[in-house]
Each structure stands twice: as structure tokens, then as C-alpha cells.
Amino acid sequence: MGMLAFYAGLFIGILLGFLLSSLFAFFLAGSQVGKLPAQAEGFSPVDPLEG
């Protein structure tokens, strides 16, 4: 019975850890941290290779 409880707790712990890490990753992706600006400052939007 102890082995069953151990593996059940391990399984539930892995599932909860995966859920919490996924929620944290989605929270970081939705925040403003790490987002790139729409256009780099100081550069022209014109393609320099077009002639």
C-alpha cells in the first residue's frame, strides 16, 4: 500500500509541476518582459538591398 501511495504522489506531483511550470511560462510570454520592439531604433524601414 505504501508503494502505491508513493507512485500516486509522484505521478500527481509531476502533473502539478508540469501544470505550474506551463502557467508560469504562459505568464512570462504574456508579459512585456522580453518582447522585441516593433522596429529597431535608428534604422530606416527601407530595404537597403532594393535598388
BAMI-221497 format. One line per 3 residues: their letters; for each residue x, y, z of N, C-alpha, C, O. Coordinates in nm, 4 decimals. Atoms other than C-alpha are relative to their C-alpha. Example, Ala and Ser with C-alpha at 12.3 -4.5 7.8 and 13.67 -1.06 7.14 Angstrom:
BEGIN
as> 0.0890 -0.1190 0.0000 1.2300 -0.4500 0.7800 0.0900 0.1200 0.0000 0.1936 0.1181 0.0665 | -0.0820 -0.1190 -0.0060 1.3670 -0.1060 0.7140 -0.0770 0.1090 0.0730 -0.0261 0.2198 0.0899;
This chain:
BEGIN
mgm> 0.0828 -0.1201 0.0000 0.0000 0.0000 0.0000 0.0868 0.1258 0.0000 0.0518 0.2274 -0.0601 | -0.0891 -0.1153 -0.0031 0.2898 0.2318 0.0720 0.0603 0.0309 -0.1353 0.0797 0.1472 -0.1708 | -0.0570 -0.0201 0.1324 0.4371 0.1768 -0.2721 -0.1026 0.0647 -0.0935 -0.0672 0.1498 -0.1751;
laf> 0.1058 -0.0597 0.0815 0.1031 0.2615 -0.4355 -0.0148 0.1484 0.0322 -0.0273 0.2309 -0.0583 | 0.0116 -0.1405 -0.0395 0.0780 0.5840 -0.2363 0.1209 0.0802 -0.0484 0.1070 0.1954 -0.0897 | -0.1205 -0.0691 0.0468 0.4366 0.6727 -0.3263 -0.0101 0.0324 -0.1481 0.0137 0.1462 -0.1887;
yag> 0.0066 -0.0244 0.1439 0.3845 0.6294 -0.7000 -0.1174 0.0907 -0.0375 -0.1079 0.1675 -0.1332 | 0.1121 -0.0907 0.0261 0.0459 0.8028 -0.6901 0.0409 0.1440 0.0311 0.0099 0.2356 -0.0450 | -0.0467 -0.1343 -0.0343 0.2032 1.1005 -0.5127 0.1033 0.0513 -0.0984 0.1050 0.1700 -0.1312;
lfi> -0.0998 -0.0387 0.0988 0.4919 1.1019 -0.7569 -0.0670 0.0426 -0.1300 -0.0294 0.1437 -0.1893 | 0.0723 -0.0317 0.1231 0.2543 1.0999 -1.0540 -0.0739 0.1324 0.0119 -0.0686 0.2154 -0.0788 | 0.0739 -0.1245 -0.0213 0.0370 1.3764 -0.9082 0.0971 0.1181 0.0108 0.0685 0.2268 -0.0396;
gil> -0.0987 -0.1063 -0.0109 0.3460 1.5797 -0.8217 0.0573 0.0403 -0.1341 0.0784 0.1589 -0.1595 | -0.0510 -0.0317 0.1336 0.4795 1.5549 -1.1754 -0.1052 0.0758 -0.0802 -0.0725 0.1719 -0.1499 | 0.1061 -0.0706 0.0719 0.1432 1.6592 -1.3184 -0.0163 0.1426 0.0497 -0.0306 0.2351 -0.0302;
lgf> 0.0139 -0.1347 -0.0548 0.1150 1.9549 -1.0824 0.1207 0.0868 -0.0358 0.1052 0.2052 -0.0655 | -0.1186 -0.0747 0.0388 0.4718 2.0595 -1.1545 -0.0049 0.0430 -0.1454 0.0317 0.1558 -0.1787 | 0.0137 -0.0341 0.1418 0.4084 2.0474 -1.5278 -0.1037 0.1103 -0.0197 -0.0828 0.2022 -0.0988;
lls> 0.1049 -0.1012 0.0113 0.0883 2.2497 -1.4868 0.0499 0.1357 0.0474 0.0294 0.2365 -0.0203 | -0.0472 -0.1276 -0.0544 0.2500 2.5163 -1.2707 0.1104 0.0600 -0.0874 0.1130 0.1814 -0.1076 | -0.1049 -0.0534 0.0865 0.5551 2.5480 -1.4958 -0.0585 0.0505 -0.1322 -0.0095 0.1489 -0.1875;
slf> 0.0644 -0.0470 0.1220 0.3290 2.5799 -1.8006 -0.0703 0.1332 0.0231 -0.0610 0.2239 -0.0596 | 0.0666 -0.1266 -0.0316 0.1223 2.8510 -1.6340 0.1014 0.1120 0.0167 0.0777 0.2241 -0.0284 | -0.1039 -0.1002 -0.0179 0.4402 3.0343 -1.5352 0.0593 0.0411 -0.1344 0.0870 0.1591 -0.1559;
aff> -0.0545 -0.0312 0.1324 0.5740 3.0112 -1.8926 -0.0984 0.0854 -0.0797 -0.0573 0.1792 -0.1480 | 0.0996 -0.0809 0.0702 0.2471 3.1462 -2.0347 -0.0098 0.1390 0.0603 -0.0331 0.2363 -0.0115 | 0.0010 -0.1311 -0.0644 0.2538 3.4265 -1.7780 0.1180 0.0833 -0.0483 0.1019 0.2019 -0.0769;
lag> -0.1168 -0.0737 0.0480 0.6063 3.5236 -1.8838 -0.0136 0.0381 -0.1467 0.0306 0.1458 -0.1866 | 0.0176 -0.0294 0.1419 0.5152 3.5054 -2.2524 -0.0997 0.1128 -0.0205 -0.0877 0.1887 -0.1167 | 0.1006 -0.1040 0.0145 0.2170 3.7347 -2.1993 0.0425 0.1340 0.0556 -0.0180 0.2358 0.0220;
sqv> -0.0425 -0.1266 -0.0584 0.4042 3.9989 -2.0012 0.0876 0.0756 -0.0984 0.1246 0.0221 -0.2029 | -0.0795 -0.0852 0.0885 0.6045 4.2835 -2.1553 0.1477 -0.0351 0.0038 0.2236 0.0123 -0.0808 | -0.1416 0.0329 -0.0126 0.9364 4.1349 -2.0445 0.0429 -0.0890 -0.1162 -0.0191 -0.1923 -0.1415;
gkl> -0.0546 0.0816 0.1062 1.1379 4.0033 -2.3365 -0.0614 0.0215 -0.1365 -0.0233 -0.0458 -0.2323 | 0.0595 -0.0261 0.1310 0.9230 4.1429 -2.6152 0.0906 0.0911 -0.0807 0.1515 0.1833 -0.0264 | -0.0797 -0.0829 0.0879 1.1019 4.2913 -2.9122 -0.0806 0.1217 -0.0434 -0.2024 0.1126 -0.0588;
paq> 0.0731 -0.1169 0.0504 1.0140 4.6427 -3.0257 -0.0464 -0.0238 -0.1436 0.0063 -0.1106 -0.2131 | 0.0552 0.0175 0.1339 0.8148 4.6782 -3.3464 0.1056 0.0301 -0.1057 0.1121 -0.0382 -0.2079 | -0.1053 -0.0355 0.0951 1.1088 4.8456 -3.5234 0.1224 0.0417 0.0800 0.1099 0.1091 0.1823;
aeg> -0.1227 -0.0391 -0.0674 1.4707 4.8872 -3.4215 0.0199 0.1501 -0.0143 -0.0045 0.2070 -0.1207 | -0.0188 -0.1447 0.0028 1.5535 5.2454 -3.3314 0.1256 0.0340 -0.0788 0.2277 -0.0337 -0.0674 | -0.1159 -0.0463 0.0731 1.7862 5.4322 -3.5641 0.0195 -0.0653 -0.1357 0.1171 -0.0356 -0.2046;
fsp> -0.0121 0.0666 0.1296 1.7283 5.2130 -3.8689 -0.1184 0.0376 -0.0879 -0.2312 0.0518 -0.0406 | 0.1042 -0.0336 0.0949 1.5335 5.3000 -4.1798 -0.0798 -0.1250 -0.0361 -0.0216 -0.2327 -0.0491 | 0.0795 0.1160 0.0408 1.2434 5.0706 -4.2731 0.0195 -0.0380 -0.1455 -0.0318 -0.1411 -0.1890;
vdp> -0.0230 0.0283 0.1417 1.3595 5.0857 -4.6378 0.1046 -0.1098 -0.0110 0.2058 -0.1076 0.0591 | -0.0947 0.1109 0.0207 1.5343 4.7697 -4.7572 0.1225 0.0526 -0.0751 0.1081 0.1002 -0.1877 | -0.1188 -0.0547 0.0675 1.8956 4.8700 -4.8412 0.0420 -0.0822 -0.1220 0.1213 -0.0340 -0.2029;
leg> -0.0393 0.0833 0.1138 1.9266 4.5834 -5.0925 -0.0838 0.0274 -0.1245 -0.0485 -0.0131 -0.2352 | 0.0811 -0.0322 0.1171 1.6484 4.7137 -5.3132 0.0685 0.1139 -0.0764 0.1181 0.2091 -0.0163 | -0.0759 -0.0956 0.0761 1.7947 4.9123 -5.5949 -0.0843 0.0893 -0.0800 -0.0329 0.1763 -0.1502;
